[in-house]
């Protein structure tokens, strides 16, 4: 193990604005300008679920950790919770100076969907918080993407909440357009649920353009070292997602059943996967109770653990493919999956209409957010009272209360039925932590 103390990085002044090339979506891949962009990063939430805090508002912590990010050679961090009343200029500019992008979850433990009873929790108070978070980060060029939810669907029964996840994604995308922000990708981070993983991916990419996600990600702990592309089942996942029309990446990976050597890095950035996948995020930067940490943090001091050294070596020895990595340049929508009890409980393609009280935010803006100390939103009232018509999430359009009853259809792109195994049970602690951040049940 190696130990480093707080480095003397000069963070940019709040009035300064460091800049990176904004990431865009083309077909099923991300691009930085004309160059294919692969996410090569870590999940970053020091303190974990036991100490909900905003690491992007912590200037000294950000300074400390960017030193380690640069050693790892990463280009992206994922953050699960931020305070939408805080100033993030210093850390975001310092990340940009280091060539690092942010993928941000817009939910917080108090402002999130309730998977067990999603309709009351999908309300104007909830959306105001999400929109305020978008406002806080939309003008940073290194904001790569927003997650509309994390592991809201975590078993077959909770698939009934999928229309609300998709409605939130639609609302966020419309808000970004209505406010005149650049086109920041919005998508969902799914649990690795074998019974409906493929259905959820298809569902988030089906329907009219305003209803579809910009990307899809899932948390995958099926590669447990020592393993291989075929032993882990990753070859089957590539096969099953071939033809998927939007970018796909791993929002968490790094099984810790055995000693982690991160052999999967070589596969993830190899052409055997890059025609379908756009990289991924290792779980997780700091050592927490679940024992997935790359470093141990003690005040201003950071101790690099064995996992850090292993990941640093793999990243250093694994280059991205040359050219475009074999991506699908045409993209395209999937067909909406048909209802199939007990694993997929979405009866039709209709989505909830945006709650009446939230419509005004599209034109007026969200205003000041509630931060991390607000009263919460799950029982705030003012929930959606109808279904939306197709196209209601397009710019300048608003939802109506009329019902849309379009029927499910076969996929517009060829995707095979999954043949994937369940993630190791040892990863249950990660699911609990991720659930806390992405879909807390208050």
Helices and strands as residue ranges (DSSP letters): E 2-4, E 23-26, E 29-32, E 35-37, E 39-43, G 48-50, G 55-57, H 59-72, E 76-79, H 89-97, E 101-105, H 118-121, H 124-137, E 143-150, G 157-161, H 162-178, E 185-190, H 197-204, E 215-220, H 234-241, E 247-253, H 264-268, H 271-274, E 277-282, E 295-298, E 301-304, H 306-317, G 356-358, H 359-364, G 425-427, H 428-438
